[in-house]
Amino acid sequence: MSKNPFDRRAAEYDAWFDTHAAVYRSELAALRRVAPSTIGRGLAIGVGTGRFAAPLRVSVGVDPSVAMLARARERGVRPLVGVAESLPVASDRFDTALVVTTVCFLDDLDRALAEAGRVLRPGATILVGHIDRESPLGRRYRERAAADSFYREAIFHSTANILDALEDAGFTEQATAQTLFEDADADGPDPVEAGHGEGSFVALAAQR
């Protein structure tokens, strides 16, 4: 049996998006706010079960979990087994890279962003979606991480840290959007606003 919780508990992970549908819709709306009008040939890095790749029309997904990739395939995403730090694809192949709820699980953020830059064509876009470590939800996740098999080894980042890492990797910031200001499950999806620093979920776009 796999020691990877994403293999052992893929069904539980996937069901979270149905149980917390308002949060999911809020996050997806924030990503759409900053996404390019045309995704083109897209690669989801850390695609998981395809919950973000499929509605954003990202056609290819990389993930180390075979069980997660099986669910992504069911959503129409072509699955590739691999890790963000060593992507199993040729250089200069994609127009968009999607990296959502992935950065906290990376072993090496800088190397992963360098790899994203390698596989993107000049002028292409990287879309990153994450829970800001300095936000209320980010602090809650960190406090509970030790007791959660998914987040036990997660390293949460601030948006400023990610923007700095993107700049170091040769990307230029284009736009940021934020959501999850309140408990989105209570009253439906949260609004999406430009910028960052107040919402717990931040979506950002940067150009190679």
Backbone torsions as a table, in degrees:
resi	resn	phi	psi	omega
1	MET	NA	137.6	-178.9
2	SER	-64.1	143.1	175.3
3	LYS	-86.2	-7.7	-179.8
4	ASN	-77.7	118.5	-178.4
5	PRO	-62.9	-24.6	179.3
6	PHE	-73.6	-23.6	171.9
7	ASP	-79.8	-45.8	-175.3
8	ARG	-71.0	-29.2	-172.0
9	ARG	-126.5	34.8	-178.6
10	ALA	-59.6	-40.1	-179.6
11	ALA	-64.4	-41.6	179.0
12	GLU	-64.6	-43.1	178.5
13	TYR	-59.9	-47.0	-176.7
14	ASP	-65.4	-37.1	-178.6
15	ALA	-66.5	-23.5	179.6
16	TRP	-55.3	-37.6	-176.3
17	PHE	-68.1	-27.8	175.6
18	ASP	-79.5	-40.6	179.4
19	THR	-65.9	-34.1	-178.6
20	HIS	-116.1	53.8	-173.2
21	ALA	-61.1	-36.1	-178.5
22	ALA	-68.2	-39.6	176.6
23	VAL	-63.2	-46.6	179.7
24	TYR	-58.3	-46.4	-179.0
25	ARG	-65.4	-35.4	177.5
26	SER	-63.9	-45.1	-179.3
27	GLU	-65.4	-41.9	179.5
28	LEU	-64.1	-38.5	178.5
29	ALA	-64.9	-38.0	178.5
30	ALA	-65.5	-40.8	178.0
31	LEU	-64.4	-41.1	178.9
32	ARG	-65.1	-30.4	-179.9
33	ARG	-61.9	-36.8	-175.1
34	VAL	-103.7	-8.0	-177.1
35	ALA	-68.4	150.0	175.2
36	PRO	-65.8	156.9	-177.3
37	SER	-64.4	-27.9	177.2
38	THR	-125.3	118.7	179.8
39	ILE	-72.9	-33.7	-177.2
40	GLY	66.6	-143.1	176.1
41	ARG	-82.1	112.7	-173.3
42	GLY	-112.4	148.2	176.6
43	LEU	-125.9	122.3	175.2
44	ALA	-94.4	119.0	-178.3
45	ILE	-97.8	116.9	-168.9
46	GLY	74.8	51.9	-171.2
47	VAL	-66.4	-23.8	-177.5
48	GLY	61.0	-131.6	-178.9
49	THR	-93.5	9.8	176.3
50	GLY	82.4	13.5	-176.1
51	ARG	-63.3	-29.6	177.4
52	PHE	-99.7	-37.7	-178.1
53	ALA	-61.0	-46.7	-174.3
54	ALA	-61.7	-52.3	-178.6
55	PRO	-68.7	-23.2	177.9
56	LEU	-89.0	2.6	177.4
57	ARG	62.1	40.7	172.3
58	VAL	-92.9	120.7	-164.4
59	SER	-88.0	-21.9	-175.5
60	VAL	-125.3	140.6	-179.5
61	GLY	-135.9	136.1	176.8
62	VAL	-109.7	136.0	177.0
63	ASP	-160.8	147.9	176.4
64	PRO	-78.4	-13.5	-176.2
65	SER	-94.7	115.6	179.4
66	VAL	-65.6	-37.7	-179.4
67	ALA	-65.4	-39.2	177.4
68	MET	-67.5	-41.8	-179.5
69	LEU	-62.7	-33.4	178.2
70	ALA	-60.4	-38.6	178.8
71	ARG	-74.1	-34.8	175.5
72	ALA	-63.1	-40.0	178.7
73	ARG	-60.6	-40.4	178.8
74	GLU	-61.6	-23.6	178.5
75	ARG	-94.1	9.0	174.5
76	GLY	91.5	12.1	179.7
77	VAL	-97.3	129.1	177.6
78	ARG	-71.6	121.2	-173.9
79	PRO	-91.8	140.6	173.8
80	LEU	-131.8	128.1	177.8
81	VAL	-80.1	127.1	180.0
82	GLY	172.7	178.7	179.9
83	VAL	-121.6	157.9	-175.4
84	ALA	-63.8	-30.8	-176.8
85	GLU	-77.3	-10.1	179.6
86	SER	-151.3	76.5	-173.3
87	LEU	-70.0	133.8	-176.9
88	PRO	-84.4	46.9	-179.6
89	VAL	-139.3	158.2	-178.9
90	ALA	-73.3	164.2	-179.6
91	SER	-74.5	153.6	173.6
92	ASP	55.4	46.7	-175.0
93	ARG	-110.7	-21.5	-168.5
94	PHE	-120.8	153.5	178.1
95	ASP	-95.0	-24.3	-178.5
96	THR	-143.4	137.1	170.6
97	ALA	-115.8	129.6	-179.2
98	LEU	-110.5	123.5	-177.6
99	VAL	-131.2	91.4	-172.9
100	VAL	-119.8	131.5	-177.2
101	THR	48.6	39.5	-176.5
102	THR	-118.2	-37.0	-170.1
103	VAL	-60.3	-30.0	-179.2
104	CYS	-71.4	-15.3	-179.3
105	PHE	-101.3	-0.7	-176.8
106	LEU	-74.8	142.5	173.4
107	ASP	-76.1	-31.2	-176.2
108	ASP	-147.2	98.3	-177.3
109	LEU	-60.2	-45.8	-176.8
110	ASP	-62.6	-43.6	179.9
111	ARG	-66.3	-39.0	179.2
112	ALA	-63.6	-41.3	179.1
113	LEU	-69.6	-34.7	175.1
114	ALA	-63.7	-39.7	177.2
115	GLU	-65.7	-40.4	176.4
116	ALA	-59.8	-43.1	177.2
117	GLY	-62.5	-35.6	-179.4
118	ARG	-64.1	-42.5	-174.0
119	VAL	-85.4	-10.6	178.4
120	LEU	-87.9	146.4	174.8
121	ARG	-75.0	156.6	174.4
122	PRO	-55.0	133.7	-178.5
123	GLY	85.4	-1.5	-179.5
124	ALA	-74.8	170.7	-174.2
125	THR	-118.6	139.3	168.8
126	ILE	-108.2	131.6	176.6
127	LEU	-110.7	123.3	179.6
128	VAL	-119.2	132.6	174.1
129	GLY	-127.0	130.0	-176.4
130	HIS	-155.1	163.3	171.2
131	ILE	-89.8	118.7	-178.7
132	ASP	-67.5	127.8	-176.6
133	ARG	-62.2	-25.4	-177.7
134	GLU	-87.4	-4.2	-177.8
135	SER	-83.9	165.6	177.0
136	PRO	-55.9	-44.2	179.6
137	LEU	-69.1	-36.8	177.0
138	GLY	-62.2	-42.0	178.2
139	ARG	-66.3	-37.7	179.0
140	ARG	-65.1	-43.1	178.2
141	TYR	-60.6	-42.3	-178.2
142	ARG	-67.7	-36.1	179.3
143	GLU	-66.9	-32.5	-175.8
144	ARG	-98.3	-1.5	-171.5
145	ALA	-58.6	-39.7	-175.2
146	ALA	-61.5	-27.7	-177.6
147	ALA	-97.8	4.4	-176.5
148	ASP	-115.8	120.9	-176.2
149	SER	-65.9	-26.4	177.8
150	PHE	-74.3	-41.9	-171.5
151	TYR	-104.4	7.9	-175.5
152	ARG	-56.9	-38.3	-177.8
153	GLU	-108.6	12.9	-178.5
154	ALA	-71.3	146.9	175.6
155	ILE	-121.5	105.6	-178.1
156	PHE	-81.6	145.4	-177.8
157	HIS	-118.6	152.6	170.4
158	SER	-80.3	158.5	177.4
159	THR	-63.3	-37.4	178.1
160	ALA	-60.1	-40.2	179.0
161	ASN	-63.8	-42.8	-179.8
162	ILE	-67.4	-41.9	178.5
163	LEU	-62.6	-39.5	177.3
164	ASP	-64.2	-42.1	-179.7
165	ALA	-65.9	-38.1	177.1
166	LEU	-64.4	-42.2	178.0
167	GLU	-62.2	-43.2	178.6
168	ASP	-62.5	-29.1	-179.8
169	ALA	-85.3	1.6	176.2
170	GLY	95.7	13.7	178.9
171	PHE	-96.8	151.6	176.5
172	THR	-113.9	125.5	-178.1
173	GLU	-61.7	136.5	177.4
174	GLN	-111.3	-48.4	-175.1
175	ALA	-161.3	152.1	171.5
176	THR	-132.8	149.8	176.5
177	ALA	-141.6	154.2	-175.9
178	GLN	-138.5	153.1	177.5
179	THR	-154.2	-172.3	-174.4
180	LEU	60.8	60.9	176.0
181	PHE	-84.1	-30.3	-178.8
182	GLU	-129.5	-164.8	175.6
183	ASP	-81.6	95.2	-173.0
184	ALA	-61.7	-30.7	-178.7
185	ASP	-65.5	-23.7	-174.1
186	ALA	-71.4	-43.0	-173.0
187	ASP	-129.3	25.5	-178.0
188	GLY	92.4	-177.0	-176.7
189	PRO	-58.4	148.2	175.7
190	ASP	-80.4	158.4	174.5
191	PRO	-69.6	163.8	175.1
192	VAL	-114.1	130.3	178.9
193	GLU	-125.9	155.4	178.0
194	ALA	-68.8	156.6	174.5
195	GLY	86.8	-164.5	179.0
196	HIS	-154.7	168.2	179.2
197	GLY	115.4	-12.2	178.7
198	GLU	-122.6	-43.9	178.6
199	GLY	-79.4	149.6	-178.8
200	SER	-76.5	-32.7	177.3
201	PHE	-102.1	129.5	-178.6
202	VAL	-122.0	130.5	172.1
203	ALA	-110.3	134.7	179.6
204	LEU	-139.2	149.1	178.0
205	ALA	-122.2	139.2	177.0
206	ALA	-141.3	151.3	-174.8
207	GLN	-108.7	139.8	177.2
208	ARG	-76.3	NA	NA
